[in-house]
Amino acid sequence: MNSDVLTLQSIANTLEKEPLASQRVLAKNAGISIGLMNAILKRFVERGWIMLSNVNLKKLSYAVTPAGIAELSSRSQKFAKRTFELANSYNETICDFVSKAKTQGKSAVALYGDSYIKFLVSYACHHYSIDFVEKAVTDKIDENALCLVGELCDEETVARLENKGCQNLLSLIAK
């Protein structure tokens, strides 16, 4: 998502918790300066995403308009669609890799370290009836398994395990 939508989401989240939040509070929660928040609010009012109203002579209140909510929803749906497309692509790649490992006589897939997408590796193993085993990065390399290094491992660990014959999961899905 672009920065305008992230800022709009931050404003919406803040106003949900604190409907009379000041520009200072909105800026703090968005992690930006008050001056920048002022400029952004003006731009969002022009776009119809934010509505201003006077609480009193010194205080303004802000509200996300239906157009602002529609923008957040539209962007969220686009983001979700792209995320699902990526997950499907990763799943196909991992399934192909697991299938090839099985035809090469591997008895299992061993994942060394942690991974955000280990559920995809587990699914591929289940689909191709091959064991899925999670291992610590310090465990012995299983010669009978397709050995993968999780993308959450540090660079030194990845390099060490690759030197021992493991495949880098991140490199695998990036191809």
N, C-alpha and C positions, 0 to 999 in steps of 0.2 A: 504494500500500500504506500502511496506517496505521503509526504509529510503533512500536506493540508488535511488529508483524511485522518491521519493519526492525531493531529492536533484537534480536529473536530471531535474525534472519538474521546480524547482526553477531556475536552470541554463538556461533552455530554455526560461522561462518567462523573465529573466533578459536580455538575449541576444536579445530577440525580441524587447525590449524597447531600449536597448543600445548595439548594435552589437559589439562595441569595448570595452566592459566592462573588467576591470582588474580582477585579482584573488581576490583582496581586495573587489571590488564591488560584485563579485559573492559570496564571503564568507559572507559578510555583509547581503546580501539579503537572503541567505540560513540560516543565524543565526549560523554560525560555524566559527572556527578560520581560518586564512589564511593558516596555516600549514596543517590543515585537508583538506581544499579545494584543496591544492596542491596535496595531496595524492589521493584524490577522483578523481581529473582530470586525474592524471596518470592512475588510474585504469579504468576510463571511456574510455580513449584513447586505452588502451589494449583491452577492450571489443568491441571497434569500435563504441561507442556511441557518442564520442566527437572527433572532428578533431582540431588539432593545426596548426597554420600557423604563420610565422613571419611577423609582420607589419614593423618592423625595428630591429636593433640590440638589442634593449632593450625591445621591446614590442611584446607580443604574442597576437594573436586573437584566439578565440574559436568559434566553430560552432557545433551544434547538427547535427549528421549525419543522413542519412535515417534509419540506424539501431537503432539509439537512438530514433528517432521519432516512429519507429515501436514498440520498447519496451514500450514506453509511451502509445501508442495506445492499445497494447495488454493488458497491466496491467490495463488500464482504462476500457477496455471491461470486463475483469474479475471482477473488482471491481463493475461495473454496474450490471453485472449478479448476483453477490452475494447480492447486495443491493435489486434488484428486487425480488430475492428468499425470502429474509427476509421480504420485504413488503408484498409479497403474503402470507407468513406464518402468519404474524401479522394480515392481513386482514381476513384470515380464522378463527383465534382465536377470533377476535373481532366480526365477524359475528355470530359465534356460541354462544358467550356470549349474544349478543343482541337478538338473536332468543330465547334463553332460558328465558331471561328477559321478552320478550313479552308473551311467553306461561305461565309465572308466573303472568301475569296480570299487568305488568308495563306499564304505558302510555307514558313514555318518557325515554330518556337517557340524564342525566344532566352531563356535563363535568365541573368540578370545577377547575379553573386555566387554564393554557395554555398547549398546547401539540403540538409537531412537527407532530404527526400523527392523529390530530383531523379530518383530511379529511377522514381517514379510518373509524373513528367512525361515522362521518356524512354519509358516503357511506353506512355503515351497517344499519344505521337507515332508510335511504331512501329505501334500498333494502327490509327491513322488515316492511315498513310502520309504523314506530314509530317515534315520535317527537324527534328531537335533539335540546338540549338547552345548550347554553354556560352560565356558571355562574361564578361570582367572588368567590374567596375562602372565602369571608366573608358573602356570601348569606346563607339564611336558607336552610337546607337540605330538599329536596323534597321527601317526603315519598312515593309518587306514581311513582317515577322514579328510574331507575337504576342509581346510583350516582357513577361517576368515578372521580378520582383525576388525573389531568394531570401530566406527568412526569417532567415538568419544574418547579413544585412547590418545595420549600425547604423541607427538612426532617421534620421540626417541623410542617409545614402546612399539609404535607401528614399524619403524625401521628395523628394530631388533627382531620382531616377529616375521617380517617380510624376508629377512636374511635367513630365517629358519624354514622358509617355504610357505608361509601363510600368504593369503591374498588379502589385500587391503579392500574392505567392503566399500569404502568411499570411492576408490579408484574404479572398482568394478561397476558401480552404478553411474559413474560419470562418463563412461565410454559411450 
